[in-house]
Amino acid sequence: MELIAFLWKYLIGGWIAEAKGVETATYNGVEALKGYNWFNTAVYVFLALLVFYGIKKLFKKYSIEVDEKFALSLVPWMLLGGALRALEDTATLGLPWKAALFTPFIYFTLIILALGTILIGKKLETTGKTGDFRKTVAAGGTASFILVLLLLVRFGLRNGFNQGVFPLFGVPILAVSVGLALQALASRKFPETFLNSSIGRIAAASHILDGSVTAVSVSSLDYVEKHVVSNLVIELSGTPYAFLALKTAVIFLVLGLMPREGDRRFKILLIIAVTAVALGPAVRNLLRAVLGV
């Protein structure tokens, strides 16, 4: 019973609360809060590593080329992830759709959809029915993202947009611009690393955007940061902008220590994963701010 109570409090109960759209869920007198804690964060990291390993093996089995063009074809899917999370935030969806769109289940939803598109695209390319499978992957993600974005626009037209947030967009724009300028300078010193690459620039921009949007949301929009690591950084430093500085430094360090030679499949997959966990949340938070949800 102690194990069940522990799992309920720190893992399962949070899922139930999220699915019901409430802050807490109780089972046998044990109350669980929705959101993140150290235990479920560790579980999600472990699951991410398993999924990463499985995808790497799957791509090798089906001879999926993993290069920078492939990574770029997945960017629309990352945007889709953020848009779907924002759609879930509007509280317009009921079960079971809602359950498929919050953490960690949204990652499995996106992986299944994207993998299906990748395999279909590869099959069509192999049989000569289409050209480059990466174009199919990008088209599938782009079409899906536009569809969800239209649903969000409809919600905004019906319920109103939070026009007061638009002047605040200057902070993320400035942060990303300065960050990319610094990356351009750093890439001259380390030209053989992924700092000097298109996917490296997208990864850096994604993390800087995520950090800056979080900083603005917490400092100016009264949002509460729920991720345990970022919340700890904010609490210790006393400012959400410390999280932006930390994310910028970490992503530059990761890209700068990663030479483009060697096992490119592993490195590019890693950069894809690192980009996805930043770009998706950044897009979600931007859309939430605009919609006022």
C-alpha positions in Angstrom: 0.0 0.0 0.0 2.9 2.4 0.7 4.2 1.9 -2.8 0.7 2.5 -4.3 0.3 5.6 -2.1 3.7 6.9 -3.2 3.0 6.3 -6.9 -0.4 8.0 -6.6 1.0 11.1 -4.9 4.0 11.6 -7.1 3.0 10.2 -10.5 -0.5 8.7 -11.2 -2.6 11.1 -9.2 -1.1 14.1 -11.0 -2.2 12.6 -14.3 -5.7 12.1 -13.0 -5.9 15.7 -11.8 -4.6 16.9 -15.1 -7.2 14.9 -17.0 -10.0 16.1 -14.8 -8.8 19.7 -15.1 -8.4 20.1 -11.3 -5.5 21.0 -9.1 -5.5 17.9 -6.9 -6.8 14.3 -6.9 -7.3 12.1 -3.8 -7.2 8.4 -3.4 -7.6 6.6 -0.1 -6.8 9.9 1.7 -3.6 10.5 -0.3 -3.7 13.9 -2.1 -1.7 14.4 -5.4 -1.0 17.7 -7.1 -1.0 18.0 -10.8 2.2 19.2 -12.4 5.8 18.3 -12.0 7.8 17.0 -9.0 11.2 15.5 -8.7 10.0 11.9 -9.0 7.8 12.2 -12.1 10.5 14.4 -13.7 13.0 11.6 -13.2 10.5 9.1 -14.6 10.0 11.2 -17.7 13.7 11.5 -18.2 14.1 7.8 -17.9 11.2 7.2 -20.4 12.7 9.8 -22.8 16.0 7.8 -22.8 14.2 4.6 -23.5 12.3 6.2 -26.4 15.5 7.8 -27.7 17.2 4.4 -27.8 14.2 2.7 -29.4 13.9 5.4 -32.1 17.6 5.2 -32.9 17.3 1.4 -33.4 14.1 1.8 -35.4 15.7 4.3 -37.8 18.7 2.0 -38.3 16.4 -0.9 -39.0 14.4 0.9 -41.7 17.4 2.8 -43.1 16.0 6.2 -42.2 18.6 8.8 -43.1 19.3 11.1 -40.1 20.9 14.3 -41.3 20.3 18.0 -40.9 17.6 18.1 -43.6 15.7 15.3 -41.7 16.0 17.3 -38.5 14.6 20.4 -40.2 11.7 18.4 -41.5 10.7 17.7 -37.9 10.5 21.3 -36.8 6.8 21.6 -37.8 6.1 18.6 -35.6 7.7 20.5 -32.7 5.6 23.5 -33.4 2.6 21.2 -33.5 3.4 19.9 -30.1 3.3 23.4 -28.6 0.0 24.2 -30.4 -1.6 21.0 -29.2 -0.6 21.7 -25.6 -2.1 25.2 -26.0 -5.3 23.7 -27.4 -5.5 21.4 -24.3 -5.0 24.6 -22.2 -8.2 26.1 -23.7 -10.3 23.5 -21.9 -12.3 22.9 -25.0 -11.4 19.2 -25.2 -12.9 16.4 -23.2 -11.6 12.9 -22.5 -10.0 10.9 -24.1 -8.6 13.7 -26.4 -7.5 15.8 -23.4 -5.6 12.8 -21.9 -3.5 12.4 -25.1 -2.4 16.0 -24.9 -0.8 16.6 -21.5 2.7 15.5 -20.3 4.0 12.8 -20.7 1.3 11.4 -23.1 1.6 14.2 -25.6 5.1 13.1 -26.4 3.9 9.6 -27.2 1.1 11.0 -29.3 3.5 13.2 -31.3 6.0 10.4 -31.7 3.4 7.9 -33.0 2.1 10.5 -35.5 5.5 11.6 -36.6 6.9 8.1 -36.9 3.9 7.0 -38.9 4.4 9.9 -41.3 8.2 9.1 -41.5 7.6 5.4 -42.3 4.9 6.2 -44.8 7.0 8.8 -46.5 10.0 6.4 -46.6 7.7 3.7 -48.1 6.4 6.1 -50.8 10.0 7.2 -51.6 11.2 3.6 -51.8 8.4 2.6 -54.2 9.0 5.7 -56.4 5.6 7.2 -55.7 7.1 10.4 -54.2 10.4 12.0 -54.0 12.4 12.9 -50.8 10.6 11.4 -47.8 11.6 14.4 -45.7 9.3 16.6 -47.8 6.4 14.3 -46.8 7.4 14.5 -43.2 7.6 18.3 -43.3 4.3 18.6 -45.2 2.5 16.3 -42.7 3.7 18.3 -39.7 3.0 21.7 -41.3 -0.5 20.8 -42.4 -1.3 19.5 -38.9 0.2 22.6 -37.2 -1.8 24.9 -39.4 -5.0 23.0 -38.6 -4.5 23.2 -34.9 -3.5 26.9 -35.2 -6.8 27.6 -37.0 -8.7 26.0 -34.1 -6.8 28.2 -31.7 -7.6 31.3 -33.8 -11.2 30.4 -33.7 -11.0 30.1 -29.9 -9.4 33.5 -29.8 -12.0 35.1 -32.0 -14.8 33.7 -29.8 -13.2 34.5 -26.5 -10.9 37.4 -27.2 -7.2 37.8 -27.5 -5.0 39.1 -24.7 -3.7 42.1 -26.7 -1.8 43.4 -23.7 0.9 40.8 -24.2 2.0 41.9 -27.7 4.3 44.7 -26.4 6.1 42.0 -24.3 7.0 40.1 -27.3 9.9 42.5 -27.7 11.8 40.7 -25.0 11.9 37.2 -26.7 12.6 38.8 -30.0 15.6 40.7 -28.6 16.8 37.7 -26.6 16.8 35.4 -29.6 18.4 38.1 -31.8 21.2 38.7 -29.3 21.6 34.9 -28.7 22.0 34.1 -32.4 24.5 36.9 -32.8 26.5 35.5 -30.0 26.2 32.0 -31.5 27.5 33.4 -34.8 30.6 34.8 -33.0 31.1 31.5 -31.1 30.8 29.4 -34.3 33.8 31.2 -35.8 35.9 30.0 -32.9 34.4 26.5 -33.0 33.6 26.0 -36.7 33.7 22.2 -36.6 31.0 21.9 -34.0 27.2 22.0 -34.2 27.3 25.6 -33.1 28.1 26.2 -36.8 25.1 24.4 -38.3 21.5 25.1 -39.2 20.1 22.7 -36.6 22.4 24.2 -34.0 21.0 27.6 -34.7 17.4 26.3 -34.4 18.3 24.5 -31.2 19.8 27.6 -29.7 17.0 29.8 -30.8 14.4 27.4 -29.3 16.0 27.3 -25.9 16.5 31.1 -25.8 12.9 31.6 -26.9 11.7 29.1 -24.2 13.8 30.8 -21.5 12.7 34.4 -22.5 9.0 33.5 -22.8 9.2 31.8 -19.4 10.9 34.9 -17.9 8.3 37.3 -19.3 5.4 35.0 -18.4 6.5 34.7 -14.8 7.6 38.3 -14.2 4.9 40.2 -16.1 1.9 37.8 -16.6 1.8 36.2 -13.2 2.3 32.7 -14.6 3.8 30.1 -12.3 6.7 28.0 -13.4 5.9 24.3 -12.8 9.0 22.5 -13.9 11.1 21.6 -10.9 14.6 22.5 -12.3 13.6 25.8 -13.7 11.5 26.7 -10.7 14.5 25.9 -8.4 16.7 28.2 -10.5 14.2 31.0 -10.3 13.8 30.5 -6.5 17.5 30.5 -5.8 18.3 33.5 -8.0 15.3 35.5 -7.3 14.6 36.3 -11.0 13.2 34.3 -13.9 15.8 35.8 -16.2 18.4 33.6 -14.5 16.7 30.7 -16.1 17.1 32.3 -19.5 20.8 32.9 -18.9 21.3 29.3 -17.7 19.5 27.8 -20.7 21.5 29.9 -23.1 24.8 28.9 -21.5 23.9 25.2 -21.4 22.7 25.0 -25.1 25.8 26.8 -26.2 28.0 24.4 -24.2 26.2 21.3 -25.5 26.5 22.5 -29.2 30.1 23.7 -28.7 31.2 20.3 -27.3 29.7 18.4 -30.1 31.9 18.0 -33.2 30.0 17.5 -36.5 32.3 14.5 -37.3 31.8 11.0 -35.8 28.4 9.4 -35.0 26.3 12.0 -36.7 23.1 9.9 -36.4 23.3 9.9 -32.7 24.3 13.5 -32.4 21.6 14.8 -34.7 19.0 12.7 -33.0 20.2 14.2 -29.7 19.9 17.7 -31.0 16.4 17.0 -32.3 15.4 15.8 -28.9 17.0 18.8 -27.2 15.3 21.2 -29.6 11.9 19.6 -29.2 11.8 19.9 -25.4 12.4 23.7 -25.8 10.5 24.7 -28.9 7.3 22.9 -28.0 7.0 24.6 -24.6 8.0 28.0 -26.0 5.2 27.8 -28.6 2.7 26.7 -26.0 3.5 29.5 -23.6 3.4 32.1 -26.4 0.0 30.9 -27.5 -1.3 30.7 -24.0 -0.3 34.3 -23.4 -2.0 35.4 -26.5 -5.2 33.5 -25.8 -5.1 34.4 -22.1 -5.5 30.9 -20.9 
